[in-house]
Amino acid sequence: MGRVEGKVALVTGAASGIGLSAATLMAQEGAKVVLADLNEAAAQQAAARIREAGGQAQATTLNATERASVQAAVDFTAETFGGLNIMVNNVGGNRPDTDLDTLHITDEAWDFALLLNATATLYGCQAALPHLLAAGGGSIVNTASMAHRGGDLVRIGYTAGKAAVVAMTRSMAAQYGKQGVRCNSVSPGLVLTPAAEQHLPQAFKDMWSGYNAVPDVGRPDDIGYTILFLASDEARHITGQNIEVDGGHFVSQPTNPAMRVMYQQMAQQAQQE
Ligand SMILES: NC(=O)c1ccc[n+]([C@@H]2O[C@H](COP(=O)([O-])OP(=O)(O)OC[C@H]3O[C@@H](n4cnc5c(N)ncnc54)[C@H](O)[C@@H]3O)[C@@H](O)[C@H]2O)c1
């Protein structure tokens, strides 16, 4: 018996990275999964790989920023698998070149960040909720980001968009909890998706992991397993929460990396004396 056996799940942005991990893990645990993505060819390939491994999966095209497209993906899921129990609103991002600091972000970058993160999540929830309510309940999991928490030097639009996702998650949990719908978000820290693995300089990865409490930076499955848990009935008493999966990036004193160096220097000095 899988952890989400027999449930029907829709994952947005499922052709790559975190969404792909969540879709694959839920299929491994018995869910019937629809992978929805702007890159439909990649979503189809991913669904085929899941089927080859013995899971149940289909793919569909999606532009998460268009209400009609989101509705079509939800309709496709309900028609293909006979309902919907789990909605994972995972699409998000920004325009890195123009989503800058407060004085320099362009209006287009601001609008796009709110559209791709907050509004896309709203569209996903609006389309999914009638099915979840008709089924007597279900689970919504939204991908937020630790960017919503720490003050960032750039990405003012992205931070606002992800903060909106966390806030909406709490309100939706309050609004539909009595009808059996749980709604939670996951906030990843830096996650080495294939694109990040390829493009981020090693010096950046080393700098980042130096501030983590654990040795490594995150991998897609670190987030995928959290989404799987929140989607499953194991999390039946958890709603309105934002789970931070960041390797302890924010739990330490901010001065800890510098303190570590100081303690090492003090120890060396003591040995010499
Ligand atoms: N990777 C990280 O370090 C990190 C950290 C914090 C939060 N996140 C969040 O995790 C989520 C997934 O990111 P990822 O790193 O796995 O990205 P990714 O680039 O590996 O995958 C994103 C997928 O979304 C699809 N997509 C993009 N725009 C779309 C749209 N409008 N409609 C439908 N599909 C669309 C892409 O085609 C791609 O397949 C995002 O919300 C992101 O903000 C990522």
The ligand as a MOL file (V3000), in Angstrom:
LIG
                    3D

  0  0  0     0  0            999 V3000
M  V30 BEGIN CTAB
M  V30 COUNTS 44 48 0 0 0
M  V30 BEGIN ATOM
M  V30 1 N 15.5030 25.5180 -7.3080 0
M  V30 2 C 15.5480 26.3090 -6.2440 0
M  V30 3 O 16.6180 26.5870 -5.6890 0
M  V30 4 C 14.2620 26.8480 -5.6570 0
M  V30 5 C 14.3220 27.4840 -4.4120 0
M  V30 6 C 13.1620 27.9930 -3.8440 0
M  V30 7 C 11.9500 27.8680 -4.5150 0
M  V30 8 N 11.9130 27.2640 -5.7400 0 CHG=1
M  V30 9 C 10.6120 27.1710 -6.3920 0
M  V30 10 O 10.3720 25.8270 -6.7580 0
M  V30 11 C 9.4920 25.7870 -7.8740 0
M  V30 12 C 10.0510 24.8680 -8.9290 0
M  V30 13 O 11.3140 25.3490 -9.3070 0
M  V30 14 P 12.4840 24.4100 -9.8920 0
M  V30 15 O 13.7460 24.9520 -9.3380 0
M  V30 16 O 12.1460 22.9770 -9.7160 0 CHG=-1
M  V30 17 O 12.4310 24.8640 -11.4280 0
M  V30 18 P 12.7510 24.1230 -12.7910 0
M  V30 19 O 13.1930 25.1970 -13.7210 0
M  V30 20 O 13.6530 22.9290 -12.6130 0
M  V30 21 O 11.3120 23.6020 -13.2410 0
M  V30 22 C 10.2640 24.4990 -13.4660 0
M  V30 23 C 9.2810 23.8870 -14.4440 0
M  V30 24 O 8.1700 24.7810 -14.5510 0
M  V30 25 C 7.8340 24.9290 -15.9200 0
M  V30 26 N 7.1850 26.2230 -16.1100 0
M  V30 27 C 7.7480 27.4520 -16.0890 0
M  V30 28 N 6.8130 28.3970 -16.2950 0
M  V30 29 C 5.6240 27.7500 -16.4460 0
M  V30 30 C 4.2990 28.1730 -16.6740 0
M  V30 31 N 3.9880 29.4670 -16.8280 0
M  V30 32 N 3.3230 27.2430 -16.7610 0
M  V30 33 C 3.6200 25.9270 -16.6450 0
M  V30 34 N 4.8680 25.4520 -16.4270 0
M  V30 35 C 5.8580 26.3640 -16.3220 0
M  V30 36 C 9.1480 24.7970 -16.6730 0
M  V30 37 O 8.9330 24.4260 -18.0230 0
M  V30 38 C 9.8680 23.7140 -15.8550 0
M  V30 39 O 9.5800 22.4170 -16.3340 0
M  V30 40 C 9.3030 27.2400 -8.3080 0
M  V30 41 O 8.1040 27.7420 -7.7490 0
M  V30 42 C 10.4960 27.9450 -7.6840 0
M  V30 43 O 10.2450 29.3150 -7.4540 0
M  V30 44 C 13.0340 26.7480 -6.3250 0
M  V30 END ATOM
M  V30 BEGIN BOND
M  V30 1 1 1 2
M  V30 2 2 2 3
M  V30 3 1 2 4
M  V30 4 1 4 5
M  V30 5 2 4 44
M  V30 6 2 5 6
M  V30 7 1 6 7
M  V30 8 2 7 8
M  V30 9 1 8 9
M  V30 10 1 8 44
M  V30 11 1 9 10
M  V30 12 1 9 42
M  V30 13 1 10 11
M  V30 14 1 11 12
M  V30 15 1 11 40
M  V30 16 1 12 13
M  V30 17 1 13 14
M  V30 18 2 14 15
M  V30 19 1 14 16
M  V30 20 1 14 17
M  V30 21 1 17 18
M  V30 22 2 18 19
M  V30 23 1 18 20
M  V30 24 1 18 21
M  V30 25 1 21 22
M  V30 26 1 22 23
M  V30 27 1 23 24
M  V30 28 1 23 38
M  V30 29 1 24 25
M  V30 30 1 25 26
M  V30 31 1 25 36
M  V30 32 1 26 27
M  V30 33 1 26 35
M  V30 34 2 27 28
M  V30 35 1 28 29
M  V30 36 1 29 30
M  V30 37 2 29 35
M  V30 38 1 30 31
M  V30 39 2 30 32
M  V30 40 1 32 33
M  V30 41 2 33 34
M  V30 42 1 34 35
M  V30 43 1 36 37
M  V30 44 1 36 38
M  V30 45 1 38 39
M  V30 46 1 40 41
M  V30 47 1 40 42
M  V30 48 1 42 43
M  V30 END BOND
M  V30 END CTAB
M  END
